[in-house]
Amino acid sequence: MVDVETIISWILRAGVLVSAALMAIGLFINPSIIWMGVLVLALTPFIRVLMAGLYFLGQKDAPYFVIALYVILVLVISSLMKM
């Protein structure tokens, strides 16, 4: 079985690689695709915290699950405030 740190590291790597690929494609095809790459890059930390929270929920580790929920709440509120 793969541990949660490995899964999270693959999520972060995949987010950065997909984001870079979209931005590179956007340079040659359509500049609006660049924004999709930026969006993927911005969502990568959110997905990382979400996966950690689900892991803590599965492990029945309530304090860390609550902390993960708090971090998700802070990320969502800060994103909404920038709009």
C-alpha positions as CSV (number, residue, x, y, z in Angstrom):
1,M,0.0,0.0,0.0
2,V,1.2,3.5,-0.8
3,D,1.4,5.9,2.1
4,V,-0.4,9.3,2.1
5,E,2.8,11.3,1.7
6,T,3.6,9.6,-1.6
7,I,0.1,10.2,-2.8
8,I,0.2,13.9,-1.8
9,S,3.6,14.3,-3.5
10,W,2.2,12.9,-6.7
11,I,-0.7,15.2,-6.5
12,L,1.6,18.2,-6.2
13,R,3.8,17.0,-9.0
14,A,0.9,16.3,-11.3
15,G,-0.6,19.8,-10.5
16,V,2.6,21.6,-11.4
17,L,3.3,19.5,-14.5
18,V,-0.3,19.9,-15.8
19,S,-0.2,23.6,-15.1
20,A,3.2,24.0,-16.9
21,A,1.9,22.1,-19.9
22,L,-1.3,24.2,-20.1
23,M,0.7,27.4,-19.9
24,A,3.2,26.2,-22.6
25,I,0.4,25.2,-24.9
26,G,-1.3,28.5,-24.3
27,L,1.8,30.4,-25.5
28,F,1.5,28.8,-28.9
29,I,-2.2,28.1,-29.4
30,N,-4.5,30.4,-27.4
31,P,-3.5,32.7,-24.6
32,S,-6.7,32.0,-22.7
33,I,-5.4,28.4,-22.1
34,I,-2.7,30.0,-19.9
35,W,-5.4,31.0,-17.4
36,M,-6.4,27.3,-17.1
37,G,-2.8,26.5,-16.2
38,V,-2.9,29.3,-13.6
39,L,-6.2,27.9,-12.2
40,V,-4.8,24.3,-12.0
41,L,-1.7,25.7,-10.2
42,A,-3.9,27.7,-7.8
43,L,-6.1,24.6,-7.0
44,T,-3.2,22.3,-6.4
45,P,-2.7,23.3,-2.7
46,F,-6.5,23.1,-2.1
47,I,-6.5,19.5,-3.5
48,R,-3.5,18.6,-1.3
49,V,-5.2,19.8,1.9
50,L,-8.4,18.1,0.8
51,M,-6.6,14.8,0.4
52,A,-4.9,15.2,3.7
53,G,-8.2,15.9,5.4
54,L,-9.8,12.8,3.8
55,Y,-6.8,10.8,5.1
56,F,-7.2,12.1,8.6
57,L,-11.0,11.4,8.4
58,G,-10.3,7.8,7.4
59,Q,-7.8,7.4,10.2
60,K,-10.3,8.8,12.6
61,D,-7.9,11.5,13.7
62,A,-10.4,14.2,14.6
63,P,-8.0,17.0,15.6
64,Y,-6.0,16.9,12.4
65,F,-9.2,16.6,10.3
66,V,-10.6,19.7,12.0
67,I,-7.3,21.5,11.2
68,A,-7.5,20.4,7.6
69,L,-11.1,21.7,7.4
70,Y,-10.0,25.0,8.9
71,V,-7.2,25.3,6.3
72,I,-9.6,24.6,3.5
73,L,-12.0,27.2,4.9
74,V,-9.2,29.8,5.0
75,L,-8.2,28.9,1.4
76,V,-11.7,29.3,0.2
77,I,-12.4,32.6,2.0
78,S,-9.1,34.1,0.9
79,S,-9.9,33.1,-2.7
80,L,-13.3,34.6,-2.5
81,M,-12.0,37.8,-1.0
82,K,-9.6,38.3,-4.0
83,M,-12.6,38.2,-6.4
